[in-house]
């Protein structure tokens, strides 16, 4: 698939560029440009990102960064079996554990929450950084919910990271997951409190916590644009009816 002419491989991470140095220069640039397109599109156009990832994979399947990008693109398109295979391949090539939570979440996506829980208790989790450990906790709680174990999901999310007043990149998502689990368990008052805390931490709008909070408070938002359109349509309809009535009314001549 075509790549815009202004896209160059300079946008990719320096570590990835270093990986690509094992390839011939022209091939490395082609792969890099496809990886740039994956990164650009994966949030807004996951299908497009997936297409570019397949091209990169065809060109350089022995590069770990390419396998990882292909995994992320497949994951974004809910192709969990494919994503899991790519993440496993990338992990074999690098020996790192960073992808462990994503691999566990793929198991959830494949309907195997028990396997995800097994992975949550594996030694690899202790090798994750703080962000990775929080991500693993979120996956484990999700697996508990998949199995109908709401109370266990709530307990799983209770952690020093949840209790901390410090706002970290994962704070909003962790608070949101906790609020959502509380709500599912019928603990609406506590859920509202934690949705409010999630809103406080969610500076970039990564969750819909504000909408969920408003819903709990009974606030209904009306799109002003849609409302004005409806009013215009109503006025036009009234005018049409008026004209039709005038046409149907008998005249003095009749």
GUDREN-770961 format. One line per field, with one value per residue (C-alpha): residue number from 0; residue in one letter; chain; x, y, z. Coordinates in Angstrom, 2 decimals. Example, Ala and Ser with C-alpha at 12.3 -4.5 7.8 and 13.67 -1.06 7.14 Angstrom:
! GUDREN-770961
num: (0; 1)
residu: (A; S)
chaine: (A; A)
x: (12.30; 13.67)
y: (-4.50; -1.06)
z: (7.80; 7.14)
***
This chain:
! GUDREN-770961
num: (0; 1; 2; 3; 4; 5; 6; 7; 8; 9; 10; 11; 12; 13; 14; 15; 16; 17; 18; 19; 20; 21; 22; 23; 24; 25; 26; 27; 28; 29; 30; 31; 32; 33; 34; 35; 36; 37; 38; 39; 40; 41; 42; 43; 44; 45; 46; 47; 48; 49; 50; 51; 52; 53; 54; 55; 56; 57; 58; 59; 60; 61; 62; 63; 64; 65; 66; 67; 68; 69; 70; 71; 72; 73; 74; 75; 76; 77; 78; 79; 80; 81; 82; 83; 84; 85; 86; 87; 88; 89; 90; 91; 92; 93; 94; 95; 96; 97; 98; 99; 100; 101; 102; 103; 104; 105; 106; 107; 108; 109; 110; 111; 112; 113; 114; 115; 116; 117; 118; 119; 120; 121; 122; 123; 124; 125; 126; 127; 128; 129; 130; 131; 132; 133; 134; 135; 136; 137; 138; 139; 140; 141; 142; 143; 144; 145; 146; 147; 148; 149; 150; 151; 152; 153; 154; 155; 156; 157; 158; 159; 160; 161; 162; 163; 164; 165; 166; 167; 168; 169; 170; 171; 172; 173; 174; 175; 176; 177; 178; 179; 180; 181; 182; 183; 184; 185; 186; 187; 188; 189; 190; 191; 192; 193; 194; 195; 196; 197; 198; 199; 200; 201; 202; 203; 204; 205; 206; 207; 208; 209; 210; 211; 212; 213; 214; 215; 216; 217; 218; 219; 220; 221; 222; 223; 224; 225; 226; 227; 228; 229; 230; 231; 232; 233; 234; 235; 236; 237; 238; 239; 240; 241; 242; 243; 244; 245; 246; 247; 248; 249; 250; 251; 252; 253)
residu: (X; X; X; X; X; X; X; X; X; X; X; X; X; X; X; X; X; X; X; X; X; X; X; X; X; X; X; X; X; X; X; X; X; X; X; X; X; X; X; X; X; X; X; X; X; X; X; X; X; X; X; X; X; X; X; X; X; X; X; X; X; X; X; X; X; X; X; X; X; X; X; X; X; X; X; X; X; X; X; X; X; X; X; X; X; X; X; X; X; X; X; X; X; X; X; X; X; X; X; X; X; X; X; X; X; X; X; X; X; X; X; X; X; X; X; X; X; X; X; X; X; X; X; X; X; X; X; X; X; X; X; X; X; X; X; X; X; X; X; X; X; X; X; X; X; X; X; X; X; X; X; X; X; X; X; X; X; X; X; X; X; X; X; X; X; X; X; X; X; X; X; X; X; X; X; X; X; X; X; X; X; X; X; X; X; X; X; X; X; X; X; X; X; X; X; X; X; X; X; X; X; X; X; X; X; X; X; X; X; X; X; X; X; X; X; X; X; X; X; X; X; X; X; X; X; X; X; X; X; X; X; X; X; X; X; X; X; X; X; X; X; X; X; X; X; X; X; X; X; X; X; X; X; X)
chaine: (A; A; A; A; A; A; A; A; A; A; A; A; A; A; A; A; A; A; A; A; A; A; A; A; A; A; A; A; A; A; A; A; A; A; A; A; A; A; A; A; A; A; A; A; A; A; A; A; A; A; A; A; A; A; A; A; A; A; A; A; A; A; A; A; A; A; A; A; A; A; A; A; A; A; A; A; A; A; A; A; A; A; A; A; A; A; A; A; A; A; A; A; A; A; A; A; A; A; A; A; A; A; A; A; A; A; A; A; A; A; A; A; A; A; A; A; A; A; A; A; A; A; A; A; A; A; A; A; A; A; A; A; A; A; A; A; A; A; A; A; A; A; A; A; A; A; A; A; A; A; A; A; A; A; A; A; A; A; A; A; A; A; A; A; A; A; A; A; A; A; A; A; A; A; A; A; A; A; A; A; A; A; A; A; A; A; A; A; A; A; A; A; A; A; A; A; A; A; A; A; A; A; A; A; A; A; A; A; A; A; A; A; A; A; A; A; A; A; A; A; A; A; A; A; A; A; A; A; A; A; A; A; A; A; A; A; A; A; A; A; A; A; A; A; A; A; A; A; A; A; A; A; A; A)
x: (0.00; 1.32; 3.10; 2.84; 5.95; 6.65; 7.04; 10.62; 12.15; 13.68; 10.59; 11.23; 12.92; 16.71; 16.77; 14.54; 16.72; 19.71; 17.92; 17.27; 20.97; 21.26; 19.29; 20.46; 20.06; 17.18; 15.29; 15.85; 14.36; 11.31; 10.73; 11.21; 8.65; 6.09; 6.73; 6.21; 2.81; 1.89; 2.69; 0.78; -2.38; -2.72; -5.05; -7.24; -7.09; -6.10; -6.98; -4.64; -1.91; -2.40; -1.92; 1.40; 2.54; 1.99; 4.14; 6.92; 6.59; 6.92; 10.06; 11.82; 10.28; 13.56; 13.64; 12.19; 10.80; 8.88; 7.37; 6.43; 4.79; 2.89; 1.72; 0.46; -1.37; -3.02; -3.93; -5.54; -7.70; -8.64; -6.72; -5.57; -4.17; -2.02; -0.97; 0.05; 2.19; 3.97; 4.54; 5.96; 8.29; 9.49; 10.07; 12.12; 14.28; 14.87; 14.56; 12.68; 9.44; 7.88; 5.22; 4.12; 0.95; -0.12; 0.43; -1.74; -4.44; -4.37; -5.14; -8.18; -9.18; -8.99; -11.37; -8.68; -8.83; -7.40; -4.24; -4.03; -4.22; -1.47; 0.70; -0.13; 1.44; 4.52; 8.09; 8.24; 5.93; 8.60; 10.92; 8.47; 8.89; 6.21; 4.11; 4.25; 3.23; 0.24; -0.72; -0.48; -2.74; -5.32; -5.20; -5.56; -8.57; -10.10; -9.58; -11.34; -14.29; -14.33; -14.80; -17.59; -15.41; -16.26; -15.13; -11.81; -11.39; -11.91; -9.37; -6.88; -6.97; -6.48; -2.81; -0.37; -0.57; -4.34; -4.13; -1.37; -2.23; 0.63; -0.55; 1.38; 0.73; -1.28; -3.25; -6.36; -6.78; -6.24; -8.79; -11.22; -10.93; -11.52; -14.58; -15.99; -15.53; -17.23; -20.15; -20.50; -20.64; -23.48; -21.37; -22.54; -21.50; -17.92; -17.88; -18.86; -16.03; -13.46; -14.76; -14.30; -10.74; -10.12; -11.31; -8.83; -5.96; -7.10; -5.52; -5.33; -8.77; -7.52; -10.72; -14.39; -14.45; -16.09; -18.95; -19.41; -19.43; -22.00; -24.14; -24.09; -25.07; -27.96; -26.52; -27.60; -25.60; -27.36; -25.40; -26.13; -25.52; -27.98; -30.52; -30.33; -30.63; -33.78; -35.25; -34.52; -36.11; -39.14; -39.56; -39.20; -41.78; -44.23; -43.77; -44.39; -47.57; -48.71; -48.16; -49.95; -52.90; -53.12; -53.17; -55.94; -58.13; -61.11; -61.02; -63.85; -64.10; -64.79)
y: (0.00; 3.48; 5.62; 9.45; 10.97; 13.15; 10.10; 9.19; 6.62; 9.37; 9.36; 5.93; 5.31; 5.22; 1.70; 0.48; 2.23; 0.45; -2.88; -2.07; -1.52; -5.25; -4.75; -3.27; 0.52; 0.79; -2.08; -0.61; 2.70; 0.96; -0.98; 2.13; 4.09; 1.31; 1.25; 5.01; 4.55; 1.85; 4.24; 7.10; 5.15; 2.59; 4.71; 6.36; 3.80; 0.40; -1.39; 0.88; 0.34; -3.40; -3.20; -1.37; -3.79; -6.71; -5.03; -4.48; -8.06; -9.35; -7.26; -7.96; -10.73; -11.39; -7.94; -7.93; -4.39; -5.42; -8.45; -6.25; -3.63; -6.38; -7.64; -4.24; -3.74; -7.16; -6.51; -3.17; -5.07; -7.74; -10.40; -11.90; -15.19; -13.39; -10.73; -13.38; -15.17; -11.92; -10.91; -14.34; -14.08; -10.62; -11.88; -14.84; -12.46; -9.92; -11.94; -9.08; -9.38; -6.03; -7.69; -10.13; -8.21; -7.84; -11.53; -12.29; -9.96; -11.78; -14.96; -13.16; -12.11; -15.74; -16.73; -18.17; -16.03; -18.88; -18.77; -15.00; -15.53; -18.15; -15.60; -12.99; -15.28; -16.17; -15.15; -12.88; -10.40; -9.61; -8.55; -5.94; -2.27; -0.51; 0.38; -3.22; -4.57; -2.24; -3.32; -6.95; -6.18; -4.66; -7.75; -10.07; -8.11; -8.29; -12.05; -12.32; -10.39; -12.64; -15.54; -13.76; -13.19; -9.54; -9.43; -11.02; -8.46; -5.62; -7.10; -7.60; -3.88; -2.81; -1.90; 0.80; 2.29; 2.64; 4.17; 6.62; 10.30; 10.58; 10.75; 8.47; 7.54; 4.51; 6.18; 7.16; 3.71; 1.94; 4.12; 3.73; -0.07; -0.08; 2.18; 0.04; -3.14; -1.53; -0.47; -3.96; -5.28; -2.87; -0.57; 2.61; 5.12; 3.87; 3.63; 7.29; 8.27; 6.41; 7.63; 11.15; 10.27; 8.87; 12.15; 14.05; 11.93; 11.73; 14.87; 13.62; 12.02; 8.45; 7.17; 8.15; 8.58; 12.00; 10.57; 7.67; 10.08; 12.29; 9.24; 8.25; 11.81; 11.74; 14.42; 14.20; 16.00; 17.39; 18.15; 21.83; 21.34; 18.45; 20.44; 23.44; 21.14; 19.60; 23.07; 24.08; 20.89; 21.51; 25.06; 23.88; 21.16; 23.73; 25.99; 23.08; 22.19; 25.79; 25.94; 22.66; 23.93; 27.13; 25.14; 22.89; 25.71; 26.63; 30.04; 32.51; 31.76; 28.11)
z: (0.00; -0.84; 1.73; 1.61; 0.07; 3.11; 5.37; 6.17; 8.45; 10.59; 12.82; 14.28; 17.62; 17.53; 19.00; 16.19; 13.64; 15.11; 14.69; 11.05; 10.38; 9.79; 6.58; 3.26; 3.34; 0.87; 2.48; 5.94; 4.81; 3.32; 6.52; 8.64; 6.63; 7.04; 10.78; 10.91; 9.25; 11.78; 14.63; 13.00; 12.27; 15.04; 17.20; 14.56; 11.74; 13.15; 9.91; 7.97; 10.57; 10.26; 6.49; 6.83; 9.55; 7.18; 4.56; 7.10; 8.25; 4.71; 4.21; 7.51; 9.61; 11.41; 13.01; 16.53; 16.24; 13.14; 14.89; 17.84; 15.61; 13.81; 17.19; 18.28; 14.98; 15.19; 18.83; 17.88; 15.37; 17.94; 16.02; 19.30; 18.05; 15.49; 18.01; 20.53; 17.95; 17.02; 20.64; 21.40; 18.42; 19.50; 23.02; 21.78; 19.75; 22.52; 25.70; 27.39; 29.39; 28.45; 26.30; 29.01; 30.04; 26.42; 25.82; 28.85; 27.57; 24.24; 26.18; 27.59; 24.10; 23.03; 25.83; 28.10; 31.28; 33.36; 31.23; 31.74; 35.51; 35.33; 33.55; 36.21; 38.79; 36.73; 37.68; 34.62; 36.36; 38.96; 36.15; 34.86; 35.68; 37.73; 34.69; 33.48; 36.87; 36.99; 33.48; 34.57; 37.53; 35.17; 32.96; 35.96; 37.23; 33.76; 33.74; 37.10; 35.68; 32.61; 35.03; 36.92; 39.99; 40.66; 44.28; 43.34; 40.56; 43.05; 45.47; 42.63; 41.83; 45.44; 45.60; 46.75; 43.24; 43.55; 47.01; 46.09; 45.60; 43.12; 39.51; 37.19; 33.54; 34.68; 37.48; 35.50; 33.95; 37.27; 39.07; 36.18; 36.21; 39.97; 39.66; 36.86; 38.89; 41.90; 39.74; 38.27; 41.84; 42.67; 44.86; 43.14; 45.81; 45.89; 42.12; 41.81; 44.16; 42.10; 38.75; 40.16; 41.16; 37.68; 36.15; 38.33; 37.02; 33.39; 31.98; 28.39; 28.16; 27.90; 29.53; 29.42; 33.20; 32.97; 30.92; 33.33; 36.28; 34.59; 33.85; 37.51; 38.46; 36.01; 33.77; 30.14; 27.48; 24.42; 21.27; 20.57; 16.85; 16.62; 18.66; 16.33; 13.32; 14.80; 15.40; 11.80; 10.51; 12.73; 11.41; 7.81; 8.40; 9.86; 6.85; 4.48; 6.34; 6.20; 2.45; 1.95; 4.03; 1.98; -1.23; 0.04; 1.41; -0.76; -2.39; -2.67; -6.39; -5.61)
***
